[in-house]
Amino acid sequence: MTAAVAPAVRRASRSRLTVLLLLAGAVLALLVGGASPASAHSTLVRAVPADSSVIKTVPERITLTFSETVSLSAGSLRVLSPESLRVDEGPVRHAPGTADTAEVTLADKLPDGTYTVGWRVVSADGHPISGAFTFSLGQPSFSTAVPASDSPDGTAASRLYDAVRYVAYGGLALLIGVTLFVAACWPAGAGLRPLRRLLTAGWATLTTATALLLLLRGPYESGGSLASAFDPSLLEGTITGRTGSALGARLVLLAAVGVALRKYGARLGDAMAAGVRVAGALTAVALALTWAAAEHASAGIQVPLAIPVSVLHLLAMAVWWGGLAALGVALYRTPADSEVPAPAVARFSRLAFASVVVLVVTGLYQSWRQVGSLDALSTTDYGRLLTLKAGAVVLVLTVASFSRQLTGRLLKPEPARTDREKAPEAARRKVAETVPAGPPADAPSDAAAPASASVDADADATAPVDTEPTPAAPAEPAPDQPAPDEAAPDPESHRRSLRRSVAFEAVLGVLVLAITTLLTGTEPSRAAVRNAAMAAEAHAPTARMVMVPFDTGIANGSGKVQITFAPARVGDNTVEALVYGADGGILSVPEVRLTLTHREQQIGPLDVRLVDRNGYWAADRLRLALPGAWTMALTVRLTDIDQVTVTQDVTIRPAPDL
C-alpha cells in the first residue's frame, strides 16, 4: 500500500469506528430508556391487620412479613388515618428474632374509619420494593389518604441510579481489560497515548459512577427526590447498609488504583515486580467482589458458591470486552509506525477464548441458579432476557471466530522462495544489463529480437541470445510458485478486515453488557415463581368447605354434612358443621361428632368437640400443628339407635410464614 493511500484508508477506518460507537451508544440508550422497571425481588406474604379487613379494636402495631430478608429505613412503614394524618409512632424495626418481618407501633386511641398502610423496603439482593393496603377500624369510611402509586423504579433518582449502573459496568471492563491487554498481550503499547487515555477513561468512569451510586443510593431506597441525595441522614443510612458499604469499599480500592496508575501507568509492559502484579490481580478480584456481595449472588440458594462464581463471571466479562476495546483502539487509533503486531493480536485471541470459556461455564451455573426450570425461560421476564443474552453471545462468538481466522492469517509467514524461483529473476537482471535498451536507428525492423531473447533468457540464463525472432512460449510456473493470476496474500487487507471484525464484536459486546445489566435489575425466575406461589397462597380462600355424604340405612336417613374449616391452615382454626337432609333442607340432629387423624405422622384422633349452636354445630378453636391431609371421622346420629360414621380427607395448608 502506498504512503498516499494508507492515511486515507486509516481515516476511513476511523470514520467507520465512530459510526459503530454511535450505533453502540444508540443500542445502549434504547435498552436503558426502554427497560421496564425492575420486578420485585421479594414479596409481601402476610400483613396484620390483613388487607381490606375490618377489625373492632385498635391494633398495637402493624406487622408485615416478606418472603425473604429485607432492610428497613425510617420511612419504610407509614400508617395514615382517614384524614391522611400519620398515626404510626416510634421507629420501624424488625420483629424480634426475625429479618423478614417489619413492624411499627400505632397510637393508642384512634377513631373509626379506613386506614392506609404504605411500605417500602429493600430486598436481600439490594432492590427496593413497595406497596400499600388498607384496613378499617370499626367500619369502613371515606379516606383522603392516597398511597404512592409509582413503582420502586418510577422516581427520577431510581432511573438515574439504574443508568449509572450501566456506566459502572463499562468502566470496570475498560479498567481491567485494557490493563491486562497491555500487560499480557502488548507491553510496547503501554507508552501509546490512545491506550493510556482509554485506561484513564475506564478508571475515571468507574470512579465517578461509583461516587454517584453512593449518593443516589439513599433516594433510590427511600423513593425520595434527587435533592435528598445530600441528606446527611440518608447518607449515613446508606454507608451503614450492605450495598453502601460495598460502594464505599469500591471507592477506596479505586483510590489505590489511581495512585498505582499514576506511578506505573506508562510502564505496565515493563517487567514489574511480582508483588505489584499480584496486588493488581487481587485488586481486580476485590472490585468484582463489591458487585457480587451486593446483588443477585448474595441472595437465594448456594450463596457461598454463587459469590465466587459471580466474581469469575464479571472478571471474564471485563477481560474479554475491555481487552476487545483496547484491541479496537490499537487497530484504529495508533500511529502508522506503531501498529499492533500480529503476535500481540494472537495473544489476546487466546486470552479472549479463555475468557469466553469462563463466561460460558459460570453463565450456565448462574442460569440454573436463577432460572430453575426450562419453562421459566419463556414464562418469566428474567428467562426471556437470559434467552436474548444467549442469542447475543452466540452472535458474538460467531464474529469472534472470524477474528481468530484473520489473526491466524496475519501470523502465517510468507513462504520462503527457492533457488529455482529466484533463478528467472536473476536471469532477467543479467539480460537487462547486457542487452541494449533499444536497437540502432539503422537496424532492420525484425532486429527487435531482444524481447524474445529475454524470454529465452528467463528459461535458461546460460543459453546464448538468439538473434532470430521466435514465438514466445508461455512460461510454466515452478511447482512451488503461485500462478500468475493468483495474487499473494495482502497483510494490510487482513488487518483492515480484522479492524472491522473487532469493531463489530465490540458493538455486540456493548449489547451483551447492556442485557447483563438489565438482568441484574430483574427478578430472577426462581424467585418470581416462588413469590407468585406465595402470593397465590396468601390470597387463597380463607376457609375450606368439605361436603360429606352419609346414609344411616333408614327412611329419610341420608343427607350431607357441610364442614367448614377457617382458615384451614396450621394453627388455630374454627370448625362449623351444617347437616342437610335428603330433600336439601337443613336437618336438626341430636348429635354430630368429628375427629381428625394425621395418618402420615400418626397423630390423632383429635376430638374437635363440636357444640350445638341451635341449627348448626361449631368449635371455636381447633389447633392443628401439621399441614397436609387429615382424615375426618364424622359421626351423625339421627335417633337413639340410628347413627353412621363416615370418613373423608381434608387438606390443611401451611401457615404463611412457614
N, C-alpha and C positions, 0 to 999 in steps of 0.2 A: 504494500500500500504506500503511495507517495506521501511526502510530507504535507502536500497541499490538501490531499483527500482526508487524511487521518483526523485533523481538527474538525472538519465538517461532520465526519461520522460521529465523533465524540460529542459534538454539540447536539446532533440529532438524538443520540442515546440519552443525553441529559434531559432533553425535552420529553422523551418517552417516559423517563423515570418520574419527572414532575407530574405527567398525566396519571401515571399509575399511583403515585402517592395521593393525588387528589381523589382518585377513584377509591382508594382505601379509606381515606377520610370520609368520603360520602357514605360508604358502606357502614363504617363505624357510627356515623351520625344517625343513619337510618335505624340501626339496631338500638342505639341509645334512645333516640326520640320515639321509636315505635314500640319499645319494650313495655309490656304490660306491667302493672305493679306486682311486686313480689308477693307470692301467695303466703299465707300464714304457715309458719313452721311449727307452731303449737296451736292447740285449740282449747277452748273452754269446755269442760266436760260436766261441771256441776256448779250451780250457784245457790246460795242460801241467803235470803229467800229466793225461790225459783222465779224464772221469768214468767211474767203475767199472773203470778199468784196473788191471792187476796188473803191477808193474814189479819188476825184480830188484835194482837199485841205488838208493841214496838220491839223489834229485834235488837239485841245488844250490839250486834256487829253485822257487817256484810262480809261473806266469805265466798271466794271464788277459787275453784280447783281446776288446774290445767293438766294437759296430757303429758307435760314434761316440765323440767325445771325452768323457772322464769326469774328474771331480775326485775326489781321494783325501784321506783323513784318516788319523790314526794307527791307527785300528782298522778300516780298510777291508778288510784281509785277515787272517784268523785261521786258523791250522792247529792242529788238536787231535789228540793221539795217541789210541790205543785207550783209554787211561785218562783221557781228557778233559783232558790237560795241554797247555799252549801249547808248540809246538815251533818256531814261527817266530821269527826273530831279525832285528834291525835294522829300519829304517824301511820302511814301504810307500811305493813310489815308482813313477813311470812308467819303463817300459823306455827306454833311451837312444834319443833321436830320435823318440819317439812320444808321442802324447797320448791314445791309446785302449787302451793296454796297461799293466796294473798288474802288479807283481812284488814278491815278498818272499822273502828268503833263509831257508833251513832250517838247523837244527842239523846238525853233521857226522855224528854217529853216532845212528842211530835204529833201534829194534827193529822186527822184522817185525810186520805187522798192518795193520789198516784205519785210515786217517787221514781226518779230516773237514776240509774247507776251507769256511769261511763267509766271504762277501764282501758288502760294502755300499758302493756308490759313488754319486756324483751325476752324472746325465747332463747333456748340454750345455745343456738348457733349464732346469736347476735342480731337477729332480725326482729324489729318491733311488730307487735300485733295489737289490735284494738277492737273494741265493740261496745255495745250498750244494751241494756234491757230495763224493764220496768217491773215494779211490784206495787200493790195497793195495800194501804193500811186502813182497815175498817171497810171501806168500799171504794171502787174506782171513782176518779174525778177528772175534770179537765186539768191539764198541766201545760204550763208555758215553757217548761224546760225542753230544750231541743239539743239532743246529743250530737256530737260531731259526726257527720256522715262521710267525711273523707276517709279514704283508705290510709293505712300507715305510710304509704309512699306518695300520698297526694299533695304533700306540702312542698314548697319551694326548696326548703332545706333538704328534704329527702331526695328530691330529684337531683339536686346538685351533688349530694353525697354519692348517689349511685354513679353519676357521670365521672366524678373524681376517682372512684374506684377503678373504672376502666383505665384512666390515665396512669394510675399507680402500677397496674399490671404491666403496661407498656414500659414504664420507667425501669422496673425491675428487670425486664427482659433485656433492655439495652445495656444496663449496668453490668449484668453478669455475662451476657452473651458477647458483647464487644470485648470485655476484659479477657475472656477465655480465648476468643478468636485471635487476639493479638499475642497473648502469652503462649498459646499452644500451637497456633497454625502459621502465623506470620509475624515473627518477632521484629522484623525490619519495619513493619508498618506502624510500630509504636510512635515513631517520630513524625508521621504524616499528619498534617493539620486536619484533614477531613475525619479521620478516625478519632483523633483526640477530641474534636468537637462533638462527635457522636457520643463518645464515652461521657464527656462532661454533661451533655444534654440529658443522658439517661440518669445520671446522679441527681442533677438539678430537678428533673421532672419528678422523680420518686420522692425526693426530699420535700418539695413544695406540695405534692399531692398528700403526703403523709401529714404534714402540718395542717392542711385544710381539713383532712378527715378527722383529725383530733379536735379541731374547733367545731366542726359540723356534727360531731357525734352526739353532743348534748341535745340540740334541737331535733336531730334525727330520731333519737329515742323518745323524747318527750312530745314531739309533734309541734314544737314551738316555731317561731319565725326565725329568719336569718339573723335578725338583730340580737336574738337571745344567745347566739354563738359565743358572745363575750361575757355572758352572765357568769360571775365567779362561782356561784353555787352549782351551775350546770357543769362548768369545767372541773370543779372538784369531784362531782359525782362521776364524770367521765373518766378521769385519771384513776380513780379507785376501782372502776369496773374492769372486767376481764378484757374487753376489746380496747378500752382506753389504755390499759397497761401495755397491751401488745403494741399499740401505736406509739406509745412513749418509748418503749424499748427499741422500736424500729428507728425512731429519730436519733437515739443515742448511737446506734450502730452506723447510721448514715453519717453522723458527725465524724466518727472514726474513719469511715471510708473516705470522706472528703479530705481529711488530713493525709491519708495514705496516697490518694490520687495526686495531691499536690507534691508529695515527695517522690513518688515512684511512677507517676503517670507517663512521663516520657521515656521511662526505662523498663516498661513492662516486658519487653522482649529480652532484656538482659538476663544474665544468669543470676537471679536474685537468690538470696539465702533461702534454704528450705523452710526455715521458720516463717518467713514472710509469705511463702506460698501456702503453707498450712494455715496460717492466720487468715489469709484470703478465702480459702475454702470453707473454714469454719464460719466466717462472717456471712458467706453466701447461704450456708445452711441455716444460720440464725435468722437471716432476713426472711427466708421462706417459712421458717417456723412461726414468725409473727402473723402470717396468714393462717396457717394450718391450725394454730391453737385458738383461733377466734371465729372460725367459720364452720362449714358443714362437718369437717373431720372431727371437731370437738364434741359433737352430739350424735346420738344414735348408737348403733351396735359397734363392737370391736374398736373402741376409741384408741386404745394403746397401739393397735396395728394401723389404724386409719391415719393417724397423725404423721408417722414417718413415711407412709406411702404417699400422702398428700405433699409432703416436702419434696420427695423424689420427683413427683409429677410436675410440681412447679419449677424445680431446678431444670428438669429436662426441657420443659417448655422454654425457659429463659435461654438455655444454651442453644437450642435449635433456632428459635425465632430471632433472638438478639444477635447470634452469630450470622444468621442469614442477612439481617440488616447490615451488619458490618461488611459482609462479603459484597452485598449490593453496592454499598458506598465505595468500597475498594475498587470494584469493577468500573464504576461510573465516574467517580469524583477524583480519583488520584491522578497526578500528572502523568503525561505520556511516558516519561522516563522512569516512573516508579510504579509501573503496573504490577498488580499482584501476580506472583509467579504461579505456574501450574502446580508445583508441589504443594504450595500453601492451600490451593483450592482442593487438592486431593486430601490433604489432612483434615480440612473442615468437612469434606464429604464423609469421611469415615466417622468423624465426631458427630455429625448430624444423624448418620444412620444409627449410631449407638443411642443417641437421644430419642429418636423415634421409637426404637425398641422399648426403651424405658417408658415412654409415653403410652405405648400400646398396652404393656403389661400392667402398669399402675392404673391406666384408664379402665381396663377390664375389671379390675378389683373394685374400683370406685363405682363403676356402673352397677355391678352386682350389689354392692352395699347400699347404694342409694335407690336403685330401681326395685330390686327384689323379685320381679317376675317379668316374663316376656309380655304379658298382657298390659303391664303398666307402661311399656314403651309407646303404646298407641292411645292409652286412656288417660294419661296424665300430662300436664304441661312439661314437667321435667323429662319424662320419657320422650316426648316429641322433640324437645330441644336437643336431647342427647342423640337422637337419631339424626337430626340435622347436622350436629357436630361430627358424627361418624362419617356422614357423606362428605363433608368438607375435608376431613382428614384424608379420606381415600383420594379425593381430587388432588390434595397437596402431595401425597405420596406419588401419584401418577406424574405430576410435574417434576417432582424431585428425581424420579427415575431418569427423565430426560437430562436433567442437570448432571447426574452421575455419568451418563453416557458421554456428554460433552466434556466432562472432566477427564474421562479416560482418553478421549481423542487428543486433548491438549497434552497429556502426559506421554502419548505414543511418540517415540523418537523417529526422526526421519530415517528412512532406510539408507544404509551405507552404500556408496557407489563402488562397483567392482572395477578392476583394471580394464575389463572388456568394455564397460560403459564409458570409461574415461578415454579409451583409445580414439574413437571417432572425433572427439572434441580436440584432442592433441593434434590429430592429422589436419583438421580444419585450420588450426592455428598455424601449422607448418606451411600449408599450402598458401594461406593468406600472406605469409611472409615471403614466399618465393615467387608467386605469380604476380605479374604487374596488375595494377588497378584496372587497366583497360588496354586494348590493342592500339598499335601505332596508327596514325591517321591514314597512312598509305597501305595498311594491311587489308587483304581481301575481307569481304563481309563474313565468309564462312570461317574466318580465323578466330571467331569468338568462341573457341572451344574451351577456354578455361573453366566455364561453368560445368561442362561435363567432366573435365579433368578433376574438378573439385569433388564431384560426386564419386569418381573412381577413387580419389584420394581418401574419401571417407571410408571406402571399403577396405583399402589397404594402403597404409601410409608409406610403404616402401616401393610401391609399384611406380614405374615411370609414367610421366604425364603423356597421355595420348593426344596427339595433335589432330587426329581425325575425330570429328564430332560423332558421338554415338548416342543412341537413345538412353536416357537416364532411367535406369530400373529403380523401382521403389525400394528403398532400404527397409529391410525387415528388422524390427526391434529385437534387441537381445532378450533372451528368455527372462531375465530379471528386471528388464527395463520396461516401464509403463508405456502403453501405446500412446502415439502422438495425440489422439483425441481424448485421452484421459488426463485431466488436469491434476496436478499434485495437490494434496490437501492444503488448505489455507488456514494456518493457525489463527489469524486475525478473524476470519469468518467464524471459526468455532468460538472464539472469545466473544464476538458480538452475540451469537446465539446464546451463549451462557449468560450474558448480561440480561437478555430478555427473559430467559427461563428463571433466573434468580429473582428478578423483579416481580414476575408473576407469582412465584412461590411466596414471596414476602407479602404480597397483597392478600393471597389466600390465608397466609398466617395471621394477618390482621383480622380476617373474618373468623378464624378459629378462636383467636384470643377474645373477640367480642362475644362469641357464643359461650365461651367458657365463663366469662364474667356474668352473662345472663344466668347461667346455671347456678352460680353462687348466690344469686338473689331469688331463686325459685325453690319452692318447697320440694324436697326430694320425694320421689314416688312412693317409697316405702312409708314415709311419714304421712303423705297425703292419703294413702289407703287406710292407714291406721286411724288417722284423725277423722276420716269420713265414717269409718265404722263406729268410732266412739261417739261422734256427733249423732249418728243414727240411733245408737243405743240410748244416748241421753234424751233424745226426742221421741223415743219409743213410747207406746201407751203406758200410762202409769198404773194400769191394772191388767189382770189376766183373768178371763172368764172361761170356765170349762162347763160343758153340759154333760151330765152323767145320767144315762137312762137306767131305769130299774123296773123290775116286774116281780111282784110277790106271788103270782100264780093264782090270784083270786079275781073275782069280778071287780072291775074298776080298780085293780090293784097295781096298775102300771103307771108310769109317768117319767118325768125328768127332774133332775135337781140342778139348778144353775148355781155354781160355786164361783165366787169372785175373790181373787187374791189381790190386795193392793199394798205396796206397788209391785208385788211378785218379784222382789229382789232379796238378796241376802240381808238379814237384819230383821227389824220389826215389821210385821205385816198385819193387816186386818183381813178377816175372812167373813164372808156373808154367804148364806145358803138359802135359796128360794125354791120351794117344791111346787112343781106343776103336775096336775093330773092328766089323765089320758085325753080329756077334752081340751087341754091347753089352758085351763083356768088355774088360778093359784089354789093350792091344796093345803089345808091345815092338818098337820100330823102330830101325834103325841111325842115323837122323839126322832131326832136326827143326830147321829154320832159320826165323827170324822177323825181319822188318824192318818199320819204321814210317816213314810219309811223311805230312807235313802239307802237303796239296796246296794249300790256300788261301794259305799263306805260303811255299810251295815250299821246305820244309825236309825233308831226308832223301834217300834212305832211311837210317835209323839201324839198325844191326845190334844186335839185342837180346842176342846171344851166349848162347844157351841152352846149358846144360850138363846132361849125362845124370846124373840122381841115382838110378840103379837103380830104374826104374819110372816116373819122370816126368822132365820137363825143366824147368829153372829158371834164372833170372837174379836174383841178389841185389840188383842195383842198376841201375835204368834211369832216367836223369834226363830228364824231359820239360819243356821250357821254356814251352810254349804250351798253353792249353786249346783245346777244340774237337774236331773229327773228325780222327782219324788213321787212315790206311789201312794195314791189316796185309797183308803179303805172306808167306803161310805156305807153306813147302815141306816136304812129308813124303816121305821116301824109304823104300820098303819093301824093295827089293833093290838090287843094284849098278846095275841099269839101269832100275828101275821107281820113278818118283817123279812128283809132281804139285805145282804151285804154285797156290794159290787166294788170293783177296783178299777182305777184308771190313773194314768200318769199325768203330772203337771210339771212344767219346766220353770224353775226359779232362776232368774238371771243374777249375775254377779252385781255387787254394789258398784256404782260409777267410779269410785276412787280405788278399786282393786286393780 
